[in-house]
């Protein structure tokens, strides 16, 4: 018996010796982006809103999101906002927390003092009377100031949006795409160059909504391509209903594939949301969308981010969050574990 065990040990020892010096391969990190825009978080916390893990344990929002499989955070930036929310100081506070949590960071420039979206792209008050040349300089200097402030704190975003849901351009009327695509392109280029000067590795995103609307994307990015606009990635929003999410997801995938084929740029769904009243359907929607984006060839489908999932109790009148009225994540958030 002793001879038998000696033989076994000798074989094992020889195997270990034969492998000595060979690195054991480790699994590559999952680079697919699963995240959320949580720009409301500091304002919510200031007003007493609290958050809890699924088991009811109170916790920091970033810990909760990481526990649900998220690895990235998106933060919007306003120029001179009332109350300071989403201004440079507030963004820095949140960005420090993102870094401390070990999460990846996206910065979303609205180039406005308040919301910029498909229905309004209002210039900051301080920029209202600028010439177009000075408007480009303002875009550049604002972008530079914010990213430099982050860099001084050893924070470099992985992605930077130059404009938010710019379906018809930004900084109206000067940069309205339907009336002057060249101006819109020039504003994007001003932002792009500022981003690269401060954070050369950051990927610059042009973002429009309605990812299911392929003709809108063809019009916008065809126009920008004709103007030789500089950007690295295409961003889109998708907010389907419980009744049409499957159709919208299929249409969205078609748009993604079309954009990649035409412009050879990766695509990310940087905003999604669905009614908080139907978390099971929201879970199905997000799970399906993540699966579709993951399966885009060559990792060109980069990721999916939920917009303000931590909003609950009709915070700011918004009812498309993914937390319940007790401050815990709903089943919708479990989709990000995939």
C-alpha positions as CSV (number, residue, x, y, z in Angstrom):
1,X,0.0,0.0,0.0
2,X,2.8,2.4,0.9
3,X,4.5,1.7,-2.4
4,X,1.3,2.4,-4.3
5,X,0.9,5.8,-2.5
6,X,4.6,6.6,-3.1
7,X,4.0,6.0,-6.8
8,X,1.0,8.3,-6.9
9,X,2.8,11.1,-5.0
10,X,5.8,10.7,-7.4
11,X,3.5,11.1,-10.4
12,X,1.8,14.1,-8.9
13,X,5.1,15.7,-8.0
14,X,6.4,15.1,-11.5
15,X,3.2,16.8,-12.9
16,X,3.6,19.8,-10.7
17,X,7.3,20.1,-11.6
18,X,6.4,19.8,-15.3
19,X,4.0,22.7,-14.9
20,X,6.4,24.8,-12.9
21,X,6.9,28.2,-14.5
22,X,3.7,28.0,-16.6
23,X,1.1,30.7,-15.8
24,X,-2.3,29.4,-15.2
25,X,-4.6,31.3,-17.5
26,X,-7.3,33.3,-15.8
27,X,-10.7,34.2,-17.3
28,X,-10.6,37.5,-19.2
29,X,-12.7,40.2,-17.5
30,X,-16.1,40.8,-18.9
31,X,-15.8,44.1,-20.7
32,X,-19.5,44.3,-21.6
33,X,-21.0,47.4,-20.0
34,X,-23.9,47.0,-17.6
35,X,-24.6,50.1,-15.8
36,X,-26.9,53.0,-14.8
37,X,-27.2,56.8,-14.9
38,X,-27.6,57.7,-11.2
39,X,-27.1,61.5,-11.5
40,X,-29.9,62.2,-9.1
41,X,-28.2,60.3,-6.2
42,X,-26.7,63.2,-4.3
43,X,-29.9,65.3,-4.5
44,X,-31.9,62.2,-3.4
45,X,-29.6,61.6,-0.4
46,X,-29.7,65.2,0.6
47,X,-33.5,65.0,0.7
48,X,-33.4,61.8,2.8
49,X,-34.0,59.1,0.3
50,X,-32.5,55.8,1.4
51,X,-31.6,52.6,-0.4
52,X,-31.5,49.0,0.6
53,X,-30.2,45.7,-0.7
54,X,-32.8,43.1,-1.7
55,X,-32.6,41.6,1.8
56,X,-33.6,44.9,3.3
57,X,-30.1,45.8,4.5
58,X,-29.4,49.6,4.1
59,X,-26.4,50.2,1.8
60,X,-24.7,52.6,-0.5
61,X,-26.3,52.8,-3.9
62,X,-23.1,51.8,-5.7
63,X,-22.7,48.7,-3.6
64,X,-26.3,47.8,-4.4
65,X,-25.8,48.3,-8.1
66,X,-22.6,46.3,-8.1
67,X,-24.4,43.5,-6.3
68,X,-26.8,43.4,-9.2
69,X,-24.1,42.9,-11.7
70,X,-23.5,46.5,-12.8
71,X,-20.0,47.7,-13.6
72,X,-20.4,51.2,-14.9
73,X,-22.0,54.6,-14.0
74,X,-23.1,57.5,-16.2
75,X,-23.2,61.0,-14.9
76,X,-24.8,64.0,-16.6
77,X,-23.2,67.5,-16.6
78,X,-25.0,70.8,-16.7
79,X,-23.2,74.1,-17.1
80,X,-24.6,76.5,-14.5
81,X,-27.5,74.6,-12.9
82,X,-29.9,75.9,-10.3
83,X,-28.9,74.6,-6.9
84,X,-25.7,73.2,-8.3
85,X,-27.0,69.7,-9.0
86,X,-25.1,68.1,-12.0
87,X,-22.7,71.0,-12.0
88,X,-19.0,70.5,-11.9
89,X,-18.7,70.2,-8.1
90,X,-21.6,67.8,-7.8
91,X,-20.3,65.7,-10.7
92,X,-16.9,65.4,-9.0
93,X,-18.4,64.2,-5.7
94,X,-20.3,61.5,-7.5
95,X,-17.3,60.6,-9.8
96,X,-15.1,60.1,-6.7
97,X,-17.7,57.6,-5.4
98,X,-17.8,55.8,-8.7
99,X,-14.0,55.4,-8.6
100,X,-14.0,54.3,-5.0
101,X,-16.6,51.6,-5.9
102,X,-14.2,50.3,-8.7
103,X,-16.8,51.1,-11.4
104,X,-16.3,52.5,-14.9
105,X,-17.4,56.0,-15.7
106,X,-19.3,57.7,-18.5
107,X,-19.6,61.5,-18.5
108,X,-22.7,62.9,-20.4
109,X,-22.4,66.6,-21.4
110,X,-25.8,68.2,-22.0
111,X,-24.3,71.7,-22.8
112,X,-27.3,73.3,-21.1
113,X,-28.1,74.6,-17.6
114,X,-30.9,72.0,-17.4
115,X,-32.3,69.0,-19.3
116,X,-31.3,68.6,-22.9
117,X,-33.3,66.0,-24.9
118,X,-35.0,65.6,-28.3
119,X,-37.6,68.3,-27.5
120,X,-35.3,71.0,-26.1
121,X,-31.6,71.8,-26.5
122,X,-31.4,75.2,-24.8
123,X,-28.2,77.1,-24.6
124,X,-26.8,77.9,-21.2
125,X,-27.8,81.4,-20.1
126,X,-24.2,82.5,-20.2
127,X,-23.9,81.4,-23.8
128,X,-27.1,82.9,-25.2
129,X,-25.5,85.8,-27.1
130,X,-22.3,84.2,-28.2
131,X,-21.3,84.2,-31.9
132,X,-21.0,80.7,-33.4
133,X,-17.2,80.8,-33.2
134,X,-17.4,81.7,-29.5
135,X,-20.1,79.0,-29.0
136,X,-17.6,76.4,-30.2
137,X,-15.0,77.8,-27.9
138,X,-17.5,77.6,-25.0
139,X,-18.2,74.0,-25.7
140,X,-14.4,73.4,-25.8
141,X,-13.7,75.3,-22.6
142,X,-16.6,73.8,-20.6
143,X,-15.6,70.2,-21.7
144,X,-12.0,70.9,-20.9
145,X,-12.8,72.4,-17.4
146,X,-14.9,69.4,-16.3
147,X,-12.5,66.7,-17.6
148,X,-9.5,68.6,-16.2
149,X,-11.2,68.8,-12.8
150,X,-11.7,65.1,-12.9
151,X,-8.2,64.4,-14.0
152,X,-6.8,66.5,-11.2
153,X,-8.5,64.0,-8.9
154,X,-7.1,61.0,-10.8
155,X,-10.4,60.3,-12.5
156,X,-10.5,59.6,-16.3
157,X,-13.9,58.6,-17.8
158,X,-13.9,55.7,-20.2
159,X,-16.6,57.4,-22.3
160,X,-17.7,60.9,-22.9
161,X,-21.0,61.9,-24.5
162,X,-20.8,65.1,-26.5
163,X,-24.5,66.1,-26.2
164,X,-27.5,64.3,-24.9
165,X,-30.3,62.8,-27.1
166,X,-29.3,65.1,-29.9
167,X,-31.9,63.9,-32.3
168,X,-32.0,67.3,-34.0
169,X,-28.6,68.6,-32.8
170,X,-27.8,70.8,-29.8
171,X,-27.4,74.4,-28.6
172,X,-30.4,75.6,-30.7
173,X,-30.8,77.4,-32.9
174,X,-27.2,77.5,-34.0
175,X,-26.6,73.7,-33.8
176,X,-30.0,72.5,-34.9
177,X,-29.2,69.6,-37.2
178,X,-32.3,69.9,-39.4
179,X,-31.4,73.5,-40.4
180,X,-27.6,73.4,-40.2
181,X,-25.9,69.9,-39.9
182,X,-22.5,71.6,-40.5
183,X,-22.9,73.6,-37.4
184,X,-23.9,70.6,-35.3
185,X,-20.9,68.7,-36.7
186,X,-18.6,71.6,-35.8
187,X,-19.9,71.7,-32.2
188,X,-19.3,67.9,-31.9
189,X,-15.8,68.3,-33.3
190,X,-15.1,71.1,-30.7
191,X,-16.2,68.8,-27.9
192,X,-14.4,65.8,-29.4
193,X,-11.1,67.7,-29.6
194,X,-11.4,69.0,-26.1
195,X,-12.1,65.4,-24.7
196,X,-9.1,64.0,-26.5
197,X,-6.8,66.8,-25.4
198,X,-7.5,66.0,-21.7
199,X,-8.4,62.3,-21.8
200,X,-7.0,60.8,-25.0
201,X,-8.2,57.3,-24.2
202,X,-11.8,58.3,-23.6
203,X,-14.3,57.2,-26.2
204,X,-16.5,60.0,-27.6
205,X,-20.2,59.2,-28.0
206,X,-22.8,60.9,-30.1
207,X,-26.2,60.0,-28.6
208,X,-29.7,60.1,-30.0
209,X,-32.9,58.5,-28.7
210,X,-35.4,56.0,-30.2
211,X,-33.0,53.2,-31.0
212,X,-35.8,51.5,-32.8
213,X,-36.0,54.3,-35.5
214,X,-33.5,53.2,-38.0
215,X,-34.3,56.0,-40.5
216,X,-33.6,58.6,-37.8
217,X,-30.2,57.1,-37.2
218,X,-29.4,56.9,-40.9
219,X,-30.4,60.6,-41.3
220,X,-28.4,61.8,-38.4
221,X,-25.2,59.7,-38.8
222,X,-25.3,60.0,-42.6
223,X,-25.4,63.8,-42.2
224,X,-22.6,63.7,-39.6
225,X,-20.5,61.4,-41.8
226,X,-20.9,63.8,-44.8
227,X,-19.5,66.6,-42.5
228,X,-16.5,64.4,-41.5
229,X,-17.6,64.6,-37.9
230,X,-15.2,63.0,-35.3
231,X,-16.6,60.5,-32.8
232,X,-15.8,57.0,-31.6
233,X,-19.1,55.4,-30.7
234,X,-22.9,55.7,-31.3
235,X,-25.2,55.9,-28.3
236,X,-28.9,55.3,-28.2
237,X,-31.9,55.4,-25.8
238,X,-34.7,52.8,-25.7
239,X,-37.9,53.2,-23.7
240,X,-40.4,50.7,-24.9
241,X,-43.7,49.8,-23.3
242,X,-44.6,46.5,-21.7
243,X,-46.7,45.8,-24.8
244,X,-44.1,46.5,-27.5
245,X,-40.7,45.8,-26.0
246,X,-40.0,42.7,-28.0
247,X,-40.7,44.5,-31.3
248,X,-38.7,47.5,-30.2
249,X,-35.8,45.3,-29.1
250,X,-35.7,43.6,-32.5
251,X,-35.9,47.0,-34.3
252,X,-33.1,48.3,-32.0
253,X,-30.9,45.4,-32.9
254,X,-31.5,46.1,-36.6
255,X,-30.5,49.7,-36.1
256,X,-27.3,48.6,-34.2
257,X,-26.4,46.3,-37.0
258,X,-27.1,48.9,-39.7
259,X,-25.0,51.5,-37.9
260,X,-22.0,49.2,-37.5
261,X,-22.2,48.1,-41.1
262,X,-22.4,51.7,-42.4
263,X,-19.9,53.5,-40.1
264,X,-17.9,50.7,-38.4
265,X,-18.4,52.3,-35.0
266,X,-19.4,50.3,-31.8
267,X,-22.8,51.0,-30.4
268,X,-24.0,51.3,-26.8
269,X,-27.6,51.6,-25.4
270,X,-26.8,54.3,-22.9
271,X,-30.4,54.7,-21.6
272,X,-33.2,52.2,-21.0
273,X,-36.3,52.3,-18.7
274,X,-39.7,50.8,-18.3
275,X,-42.6,51.3,-15.9
276,X,-41.7,50.4,-12.3
277,X,-45.1,48.9,-11.9
278,X,-44.2,45.9,-14.1
279,X,-40.7,44.7,-13.0
280,X,-41.2,41.2,-14.4
281,X,-41.7,42.6,-17.9
282,X,-38.9,45.1,-17.4
283,X,-36.6,42.2,-16.5
284,X,-37.6,40.3,-19.7
285,X,-37.0,43.4,-21.7
286,X,-33.5,44.1,-20.3
287,X,-32.5,40.5,-20.3
288,X,-33.4,40.2,-24.0
289,X,-31.7,43.4,-24.9
290,X,-28.5,42.5,-23.1
291,X,-28.5,39.2,-24.9
292,X,-28.9,40.8,-28.3
293,X,-26.2,43.4,-27.6
294,X,-23.8,40.7,-26.3
295,X,-24.3,38.7,-29.5
296,X,-23.4,41.5,-31.9
297,X,-20.2,40.2,-33.6
298,X,-16.7,41.5,-32.7
299,X,-18.0,43.0,-29.4
300,X,-19.4,46.0,-31.3
301,X,-22.5,45.9,-29.1
302,X,-20.9,47.5,-26.1
303,X,-23.5,47.5,-23.4
304,X,-26.8,48.6,-21.8
305,X,-27.4,51.2,-19.1
306,X,-30.5,51.9,-17.1
307,X,-31.6,55.5,-16.6
308,X,-32.0,56.5,-12.9
309,X,-33.1,53.0,-11.7
310,X,-32.7,54.1,-8.1
311,X,-35.6,56.6,-8.4
312,X,-38.7,55.4,-6.5
313,X,-41.8,56.9,-4.9
314,X,-42.4,59.1,-7.9
315,X,-39.1,61.0,-7.3
316,X,-39.3,64.1,-9.5
317,X,-42.4,62.6,-11.1
318,X,-40.4,59.8,-12.7
319,X,-42.0,56.4,-12.7
320,X,-39.7,54.3,-14.9
321,X,-37.2,53.4,-12.1
322,X,-36.3,49.9,-11.0
323,X,-36.6,50.2,-7.2
324,X,-39.8,49.5,-5.3
325,X,-41.4,51.9,-2.8
326,X,-39.4,50.5,0.1
327,X,-36.1,51.5,-1.6
328,X,-35.1,48.0,-2.7
329,X,-34.2,46.9,-6.3
330,X,-37.0,45.2,-8.2
331,X,-36.8,42.1,-10.3
332,X,-35.9,44.4,-13.2
333,X,-32.4,44.9,-11.7
334,X,-31.7,41.1,-11.7
335,X,-31.5,41.3,-15.5
336,X,-28.0,42.9,-15.1
337,X,-26.7,39.7,-13.6
338,X,-26.7,38.1,-17.1
